[in-house]
């Protein structure tokens, strides 16, 4: 499910959320080859305006209690986060949300992608 909220790159997935299938998120439009990008991954969704942290920033943080995972951004500005296949039925109904962020040298120091949530078992 697309949650929006980005002020920069876009996020997409080919994952269906089916139990036993891989979970993956791909960001496009990030700063090429940036070493300052990361994926924020969490369970569930939230909606916190980025301006609450950095006044000049547009965008919304949709990942609650995120775990940061470094992103290797290509020369084309793309990066992918993949989780291993989840086969335990207890994961059915659990929502994983990811959003890409990177530090930039602008008035708003963080560039966010749109957020994307995948619910297992849908």
VMD Tcl script that builds the backbone (N, CA, C; Angstrom):
set m [mol new atoms 366]
animate dup $m
set s [atomselect $m all]
$s set {name element resname resid chain x y z} {
  {N N UNK 1 A 0.851 -1.170 0.000}
  {CA C UNK 1 A 0.000 0.000 0.000}
  {C C UNK 1 A 0.899 1.236 0.000}
  {N N UNK 2 A 0.719 2.111 -0.982}
  {CA C UNK 2 A 1.466 3.366 -1.045}
  {C C UNK 2 A 0.953 4.306 0.042}
  {N N UNK 3 A 1.863 4.863 0.814}
  {CA C UNK 3 A 1.482 5.783 1.882}
  {C C UNK 3 A 1.850 7.228 1.556}
  {N N UNK 4 A 2.660 7.438 0.510}
  {CA C UNK 4 A 3.068 8.791 0.149}
  {C C UNK 4 A 4.015 9.354 1.187}
  {N N UNK 5 A 4.021 10.675 1.304}
  {CA C UNK 5 A 4.803 11.349 2.319}
  {C C UNK 5 A 6.182 11.793 1.896}
  {N N UNK 6 A 6.589 11.423 0.684}
  {CA C UNK 6 A 7.937 11.743 0.256}
  {C C UNK 6 A 8.123 13.187 -0.165}
  {N N UNK 7 A 9.363 13.633 -0.084}
  {CA C UNK 7 A 9.741 14.942 -0.601}
  {C C UNK 7 A 10.883 14.776 -1.601}
  {N N UNK 8 A 11.029 13.560 -2.121}
  {CA C UNK 8 A 12.120 13.269 -3.046}
  {C C UNK 8 A 11.862 12.013 -3.848}
  {N N UNK 9 A 12.630 10.941 -3.596}
  {CA C UNK 9 A 12.541 9.721 -4.395}
  {C C UNK 9 A 11.191 9.013 -4.284}
  {N N UNK 10 A 10.978 8.069 -5.189}
  {CA C UNK 10 A 9.762 7.247 -5.172}
  {C C UNK 10 A 10.107 5.849 -4.666}
  {N N UNK 11 A 9.092 5.131 -4.187}
  {CA C UNK 11 A 9.267 3.773 -3.673}
  {C C UNK 11 A 8.290 2.860 -4.396}
  {N N UNK 12 A 8.760 1.651 -4.742}
  {CA C UNK 12 A 7.887 0.681 -5.397}
  {C C UNK 12 A 8.216 -0.717 -4.884}
  {N N UNK 13 A 7.355 -1.664 -5.244}
  {CA C UNK 13 A 7.587 -3.064 -4.876}
  {C C UNK 13 A 6.966 -3.969 -5.927}
  {N N UNK 14 A 7.510 -5.163 -6.034}
  {CA C UNK 14 A 6.880 -6.210 -6.838}
  {C C UNK 14 A 6.368 -7.311 -5.923}
  {N N UNK 15 A 6.534 -7.126 -4.612}
  {CA C UNK 15 A 6.086 -8.117 -3.634}
  {C C UNK 15 A 4.571 -8.138 -3.552}
  {N N UNK 16 A 4.026 -9.338 -3.430}
  {CA C UNK 16 A 2.570 -9.492 -3.306}
  {C C UNK 16 A 2.128 -9.521 -1.848}
  {N N UNK 17 A 3.072 -9.777 -0.938}
  {CA C UNK 17 A 2.716 -9.903 0.474}
  {C C UNK 17 A 2.267 -11.307 0.827}
  {N N UNK 18 A 2.282 -12.190 -0.151}
  {CA C UNK 18 A 1.876 -13.565 0.109}
  {C C UNK 18 A 2.838 -14.272 1.052}
  {N N UNK 19 A 2.301 -15.060 1.960}
  {CA C UNK 19 A 3.123 -15.824 2.889}
  {C C UNK 19 A 4.057 -16.722 2.082}
  {N N UNK 20 A 5.335 -16.689 2.391}
  {CA C UNK 20 A 6.308 -17.495 1.672}
  {C C UNK 20 A 6.952 -16.771 0.508}
  {N N UNK 21 A 6.493 -15.566 0.228}
  {CA C UNK 21 A 7.086 -14.776 -0.849}
  {C C UNK 21 A 8.050 -13.751 -0.289}
  {N N UNK 22 A 8.996 -13.315 -1.108}
  {CA C UNK 22 A 9.956 -12.316 -0.629}
  {C C UNK 22 A 9.302 -10.948 -0.450}
  {N N UNK 23 A 9.870 -10.155 0.425}
  {CA C UNK 23 A 9.434 -8.776 0.609}
  {C C UNK 23 A 10.552 -7.872 0.115}
  {N N UNK 24 A 10.211 -6.932 -0.741}
  {CA C UNK 24 A 11.240 -6.059 -1.275}
  {C C UNK 24 A 10.701 -4.680 -1.591}
  {N N UNK 25 A 11.531 -3.685 -1.377}
  {CA C UNK 25 A 11.195 -2.294 -1.666}
  {C C UNK 25 A 12.314 -1.727 -2.523}
  {N N UNK 26 A 11.970 -0.962 -3.556}
  {CA C UNK 26 A 12.963 -0.335 -4.418}
  {C C UNK 26 A 12.722 1.164 -4.455}
  {N N UNK 27 A 13.779 1.919 -4.231}
  {CA C UNK 27 A 13.695 3.369 -4.305}
  {C C UNK 27 A 14.308 3.802 -5.639}
  {N N UNK 28 A 13.699 4.789 -6.259}
  {CA C UNK 28 A 14.205 5.372 -7.501}
  {C C UNK 28 A 14.243 6.886 -7.333}
  {N N UNK 29 A 15.284 7.507 -7.869}
  {CA C UNK 29 A 15.385 8.955 -7.788}
  {C C UNK 29 A 16.167 9.455 -6.597}
  {N N UNK 30 A 16.885 8.564 -5.915}
  {CA C UNK 30 A 17.754 8.995 -4.822}
  {C C UNK 30 A 18.995 9.661 -5.432}
  {N N UNK 31 A 19.771 10.322 -4.614}
  {CA C UNK 31 A 21.004 10.931 -5.096}
  {C C UNK 31 A 21.964 9.825 -5.528}
  {N N UNK 32 A 22.392 9.830 -6.788}
  {CA C UNK 32 A 23.273 8.758 -7.274}
  {C C UNK 32 A 24.528 8.581 -6.418}
  {N N UNK 33 A 24.827 7.324 -6.111}
  {CA C UNK 33 A 26.031 6.924 -5.370}
  {C C UNK 33 A 26.162 7.542 -3.979}
  {N N UNK 34 A 25.080 8.048 -3.407}
  {CA C UNK 34 A 25.207 8.678 -2.088}
  {C C UNK 34 A 25.570 7.644 -1.021}
  {N N UNK 35 A 26.522 7.976 -0.162}
  {CA C UNK 35 A 26.811 7.102 0.970}
  {C C UNK 35 A 25.946 7.460 2.179}
  {N N UNK 36 A 25.069 8.444 2.020}
  {CA C UNK 36 A 24.286 8.961 3.146}
  {C C UNK 36 A 22.832 8.513 3.135}
  {N N UNK 37 A 22.525 7.460 2.391}
  {CA C UNK 37 A 21.143 6.978 2.320}
  {C C UNK 37 A 20.928 5.738 3.164}
  {N N UNK 38 A 19.689 5.559 3.610}
  {CA C UNK 38 A 19.336 4.367 4.375}
  {C C UNK 38 A 17.846 4.089 4.236}
  {N N UNK 39 A 17.468 2.842 4.479}
  {CA C UNK 39 A 16.071 2.457 4.547}
  {C C UNK 39 A 15.654 2.437 6.005}
  {N N UNK 40 A 14.484 2.959 6.302}
  {CA C UNK 40 A 13.866 2.839 7.619}
  {C C UNK 40 A 12.789 1.770 7.476}
  {N N UNK 41 A 12.836 0.761 8.313}
  {CA C UNK 41 A 11.895 -0.354 8.254}
  {C C UNK 41 A 11.249 -0.523 9.616}
  {N N UNK 42 A 9.932 -0.710 9.632}
  {CA C UNK 42 A 9.231 -0.895 10.894}
  {C C UNK 42 A 7.964 -1.704 10.718}
  {N N UNK 43 A 7.338 -2.035 11.831}
  {CA C UNK 43 A 6.084 -2.783 11.836}
  {C C UNK 43 A 4.930 -1.811 12.027}
  {N N UNK 44 A 3.901 -1.910 11.188}
  {CA C UNK 44 A 2.757 -1.015 11.269}
  {C C UNK 44 A 3.033 0.265 10.502}
  {N N UNK 45 A 2.182 1.257 10.722}
  {CA C UNK 45 A 2.361 2.558 10.066}
  {C C UNK 45 A 2.091 3.672 11.064}
  {N N UNK 46 A 2.615 4.829 10.754}
  {CA C UNK 46 A 2.365 6.029 11.528}
  {C C UNK 46 A 2.322 7.197 10.564}
  {N N UNK 47 A 2.118 8.386 11.056}
  {CA C UNK 47 A 2.075 9.569 10.202}
  {C C UNK 47 A 2.558 10.768 11.018}
  {N N UNK 48 A 3.857 11.071 10.892}
  {CA C UNK 48 A 4.458 12.161 11.655}
  {C C UNK 48 A 5.073 13.155 10.670}
  {N N UNK 49 A 4.609 14.404 10.664}
  {CA C UNK 49 A 5.183 15.394 9.744}
  {C C UNK 49 A 6.680 15.596 10.004}
  {N N UNK 50 A 7.466 15.571 8.931}
  {CA C UNK 50 A 8.898 15.787 9.052}
  {C C UNK 50 A 9.206 17.175 9.613}
  {N N UNK 51 A 8.323 18.133 9.378}
  {CA C UNK 51 A 8.505 19.495 9.896}
  {C C UNK 51 A 8.553 19.523 11.423}
  {N N UNK 52 A 8.031 18.503 12.082}
  {CA C UNK 52 A 8.114 18.423 13.531}
  {C C UNK 52 A 9.539 18.210 14.022}
  {N N UNK 53 A 10.399 17.684 13.149}
  {CA C UNK 53 A 11.808 17.466 13.471}
  {C C UNK 53 A 12.698 18.553 12.877}
  {N N UNK 54 A 12.360 18.934 11.632}
  {CA C UNK 54 A 13.122 19.943 10.894}
  {C C UNK 54 A 12.129 20.910 10.275}
  {N N UNK 55 A 12.011 22.104 10.843}
  {CA C UNK 55 A 10.974 23.073 10.460}
  {C C UNK 55 A 10.845 23.339 8.961}
  {N N UNK 56 A 11.921 23.447 8.192}
  {CA C UNK 56 A 11.732 23.791 6.779}
  {C C UNK 56 A 11.343 22.612 5.888}
  {N N UNK 57 A 11.098 21.445 6.465}
  {CA C UNK 57 A 10.914 20.239 5.652}
  {C C UNK 57 A 9.457 19.889 5.381}
  {N N UNK 58 A 9.203 19.542 4.131}
  {CA C UNK 58 A 7.927 18.921 3.762}
  {C C UNK 58 A 8.138 17.411 3.869}
  {N N UNK 59 A 7.073 16.668 3.885}
  {CA C UNK 59 A 7.174 15.213 3.940}
  {C C UNK 59 A 6.622 14.669 5.243}
  {N N UNK 60 A 6.378 13.362 5.226}
  {CA C UNK 60 A 5.793 12.678 6.378}
  {C C UNK 60 A 6.559 11.388 6.630}
  {N N UNK 61 A 6.910 11.147 7.884}
  {CA C UNK 61 A 7.541 9.892 8.285}
  {C C UNK 61 A 6.410 8.900 8.568}
  {N N UNK 62 A 6.433 7.760 7.873}
  {CA C UNK 62 A 5.372 6.766 8.030}
  {C C UNK 62 A 5.836 5.483 8.722}
  {N N UNK 63 A 7.109 5.404 9.106}
  {CA C UNK 63 A 7.644 4.178 9.698}
  {C C UNK 63 A 7.754 4.343 11.207}
  {N N UNK 64 A 6.960 3.581 11.971}
  {CA C UNK 64 A 7.044 3.689 13.430}
  {C C UNK 64 A 8.247 2.912 13.967}
  {N N UNK 65 A 8.913 3.454 14.974}
  {CA C UNK 65 A 10.055 2.798 15.624}
  {C C UNK 65 A 10.981 2.124 14.604}
  {N N UNK 66 A 11.521 2.916 13.694}
  {CA C UNK 66 A 12.265 2.319 12.573}
  {C C UNK 66 A 13.592 1.698 12.970}
  {N N UNK 67 A 13.945 0.687 12.216}
  {CA C UNK 67 A 15.282 0.110 12.237}
  {C C UNK 67 A 15.946 0.619 10.964}
  {N N UNK 68 A 17.111 1.234 11.088}
  {CA C UNK 68 A 17.808 1.774 9.920}
  {C C UNK 68 A 18.695 0.705 9.297}
  {N N UNK 69 A 18.651 0.650 7.973}
  {CA C UNK 69 A 19.445 -0.297 7.214}
  {C C UNK 69 A 20.125 0.476 6.096}
  {N N UNK 70 A 21.444 0.500 6.089}
  {CA C UNK 70 A 22.187 1.234 5.068}
  {C C UNK 70 A 21.755 0.842 3.665}
  {N N UNK 71 A 21.742 1.814 2.770}
  {CA C UNK 71 A 21.330 1.574 1.388}
  {C C UNK 71 A 22.507 1.808 0.458}
  {N N UNK 72 A 22.741 0.864 -0.435}
  {CA C UNK 72 A 23.744 1.040 -1.473}
  {C C UNK 72 A 23.012 1.618 -2.681}
  {N N UNK 73 A 23.205 2.912 -2.932}
  {CA C UNK 73 A 22.509 3.600 -4.011}
  {C C UNK 73 A 23.376 3.551 -5.268}
  {N N UNK 74 A 22.780 3.116 -6.365}
  {CA C UNK 74 A 23.503 2.968 -7.624}
  {C C UNK 74 A 23.772 4.314 -8.289}
  {N N UNK 75 A 24.538 4.277 -9.371}
  {CA C UNK 75 A 24.817 5.480 -10.149}
  {C C UNK 75 A 23.544 6.031 -10.791}
  {N N UNK 76 A 22.518 5.193 -10.913}
  {CA C UNK 76 A 21.227 5.629 -11.464}
  {C C UNK 76 A 20.295 6.161 -10.380}
  {N N UNK 77 A 20.704 6.101 -9.099}
  {CA C UNK 77 A 19.875 6.599 -8.004}
  {C C UNK 77 A 18.866 5.586 -7.485}
  {N N UNK 78 A 19.147 4.294 -7.692}
  {CA C UNK 78 A 18.234 3.235 -7.253}
  {C C UNK 78 A 18.871 2.420 -6.129}
  {N N UNK 79 A 18.034 1.887 -5.245}
  {CA C UNK 79 A 18.491 0.990 -4.186}
  {C C UNK 79 A 17.334 0.066 -3.825}
  {N N UNK 80 A 17.675 -1.137 -3.354}
  {CA C UNK 80 A 16.647 -2.117 -3.002}
  {C C UNK 80 A 16.910 -2.691 -1.615}
  {N N UNK 81 A 15.835 -2.868 -0.870}
  {CA C UNK 81 A 15.862 -3.544 0.427}
  {C C UNK 81 A 15.026 -4.811 0.284}
  {N N UNK 82 A 15.607 -5.949 0.633}
  {CA C UNK 82 A 14.892 -7.224 0.533}
  {C C UNK 82 A 14.956 -7.940 1.874}
  {N N UNK 83 A 13.803 -8.432 2.313}
  {CA C UNK 83 A 13.745 -9.250 3.529}
  {C C UNK 83 A 13.650 -10.709 3.114}
  {N N UNK 84 A 14.174 -11.601 3.932}
  {CA C UNK 84 A 14.066 -13.019 3.607}
  {C C UNK 84 A 12.605 -13.474 3.567}
  {N N UNK 85 A 12.404 -14.589 2.915}
  {CA C UNK 85 A 11.069 -15.163 2.799}
  {C C UNK 85 A 10.550 -15.533 4.190}
  {N N UNK 86 A 9.315 -15.112 4.475}
  {CA C UNK 86 A 8.675 -15.413 5.753}
  {C C UNK 86 A 7.642 -16.515 5.526}
  {N N UNK 87 A 7.834 -17.663 6.167}
  {CA C UNK 87 A 6.935 -18.796 5.941}
  {C C UNK 87 A 6.084 -19.159 7.151}
  {N N UNK 88 A 6.365 -18.561 8.291}
  {CA C UNK 88 A 5.607 -18.873 9.505}
  {C C UNK 88 A 4.237 -18.201 9.430}
  {N N UNK 89 A 3.138 -18.968 9.559}
  {CA C UNK 89 A 1.793 -18.394 9.480}
  {C C UNK 89 A 1.506 -17.304 10.511}
  {N N UNK 90 A 2.297 -17.234 11.577}
  {CA C UNK 90 A 2.068 -16.197 12.581}
  {C C UNK 90 A 2.369 -14.799 12.020}
  {N N UNK 91 A 3.042 -14.716 10.863}
  {CA C UNK 91 A 3.301 -13.419 10.233}
  {C C UNK 91 A 2.086 -12.886 9.457}
  {N N UNK 92 A 1.079 -13.716 9.221}
  {CA C UNK 92 A -0.108 -13.261 8.484}
  {C C UNK 92 A -0.758 -12.099 9.229}
  {N N UNK 93 A -1.020 -11.033 8.503}
  {CA C UNK 93 A -1.633 -9.848 9.077}
  {C C UNK 93 A -0.640 -8.807 9.567}
  {N N UNK 94 A 0.653 -9.140 9.606}
  {CA C UNK 94 A 1.685 -8.194 10.049}
  {C C UNK 94 A 2.030 -7.265 8.887}
  {N N UNK 95 A 2.100 -5.966 9.167}
  {CA C UNK 95 A 2.434 -4.968 8.154}
  {C C UNK 95 A 3.857 -4.481 8.353}
  {N N UNK 96 A 4.660 -4.603 7.293}
  {CA C UNK 96 A 6.018 -4.068 7.265}
  {C C UNK 96 A 5.991 -2.792 6.426}
  {N N UNK 97 A 6.546 -1.707 6.959}
  {CA C UNK 97 A 6.572 -0.428 6.250}
  {C C UNK 97 A 8.015 0.002 6.063}
  {N N UNK 98 A 8.337 0.476 4.855}
  {CA C UNK 98 A 9.686 0.958 4.566}
  {C C UNK 98 A 9.620 2.335 3.922}
  {N N UNK 99 A 10.656 3.119 4.190}
  {CA C UNK 99 A 10.793 4.451 3.615}
  {C C UNK 99 A 12.294 4.722 3.499}
  {N N UNK 100 A 12.702 5.264 2.367}
  {CA C UNK 100 A 14.115 5.595 2.171}
  {C C UNK 100 A 14.347 7.031 2.616}
  {N N UNK 101 A 15.491 7.267 3.241}
  {CA C UNK 101 A 15.870 8.616 3.662}
  {C C UNK 101 A 17.345 8.819 3.340}
  {N N UNK 102 A 17.694 10.056 3.072}
  {CA C UNK 102 A 19.104 10.375 2.879}
  {C C UNK 102 A 19.375 11.774 3.396}
  {N N UNK 103 A 20.576 11.954 3.889}
  {CA C UNK 103 A 20.994 13.271 4.359}
  {C C UNK 103 A 21.516 14.072 3.174}
  {N N UNK 104 A 21.090 15.328 3.086}
  {CA C UNK 104 A 21.493 16.217 1.996}
  {C C UNK 104 A 21.895 17.575 2.579}
  {N N UNK 105 A 22.637 18.338 1.802}
  {CA C UNK 105 A 23.087 19.650 2.255}
  {C C UNK 105 A 22.169 20.702 1.631}
  {N N UNK 106 A 20.987 20.838 2.223}
  {CA C UNK 106 A 19.991 21.829 1.794}
  {C C UNK 106 A 19.307 22.362 3.051}
  {N N UNK 107 A 18.382 23.302 2.878}
  {CA C UNK 107 A 17.648 23.846 4.035}
  {C C UNK 107 A 16.941 22.732 4.800}
  {N N UNK 108 A 16.406 21.756 4.080}
  {CA C UNK 108 A 15.844 20.559 4.711}
  {C C UNK 108 A 16.907 19.473 4.590}
  {N N UNK 109 A 17.506 19.049 5.700}
  {CA C UNK 109 A 18.643 18.130 5.621}
  {C C UNK 109 A 18.301 16.667 5.344}
  {N N UNK 110 A 17.003 16.349 5.202}
  {CA C UNK 110 A 16.604 14.967 4.944}
  {C C UNK 110 A 15.675 14.906 3.742}
  {N N UNK 111 A 16.027 14.020 2.817}
  {CA C UNK 111 A 15.180 13.754 1.654}
  {C C UNK 111 A 14.522 12.396 1.883}
  {N N UNK 112 A 13.191 12.365 1.876}
  {CA C UNK 112 A 12.428 11.129 2.112}
  {C C UNK 112 A 11.790 10.625 0.832}
  {N N UNK 113 A 11.728 9.309 0.698}
  {CA C UNK 113 A 10.917 8.729 -0.371}
  {C C UNK 113 A 9.483 8.624 0.127}
  {N N UNK 114 A 8.590 8.285 -0.778}
  {CA C UNK 114 A 7.264 7.868 -0.340}
  {C C UNK 114 A 7.448 6.617 0.491}
  {N N UNK 115 A 6.521 6.331 1.382}
  {CA C UNK 115 A 6.574 5.106 2.171}
  {C C UNK 115 A 5.679 4.067 1.513}
  {N N UNK 116 A 6.001 2.810 1.732}
  {CA C UNK 116 A 5.231 1.722 1.165}
  {C C UNK 116 A 5.088 0.628 2.205}
  {N N UNK 117 A 3.851 0.198 2.443}
  {CA C UNK 117 A 3.559 -0.850 3.437}
  {C C UNK 117 A 3.139 -2.142 2.743}
  {N N UNK 118 A 3.623 -3.262 3.243}
  {CA C UNK 118 A 3.244 -4.588 2.725}
  {C C UNK 118 A 2.696 -5.383 3.897}
  {N N UNK 119 A 1.475 -5.877 3.759}
  {CA C UNK 119 A 0.861 -6.699 4.790}
  {C C UNK 119 A 0.962 -8.168 4.365}
  {N N UNK 120 A 1.524 -8.986 5.228}
  {CA C UNK 120 A 1.712 -10.411 4.931}
  {C C UNK 120 A 0.350 -11.106 4.892}
  {N N UNK 121 A 0.165 -11.918 3.887}
  {CA C UNK 121 A -1.060 -12.697 3.770}
  {C C UNK 121 A -2.119 -12.042 2.917}
  {N N UNK 122 A -1.832 -10.874 2.336}
  {CA C UNK 122 A -2.796 -10.220 1.434}
  {C C UNK 122 A -2.499 -10.563 0.001}
}
mol reanalyze $m
mol bondsrecalc $m
mol representation Tube
mol addrep $m
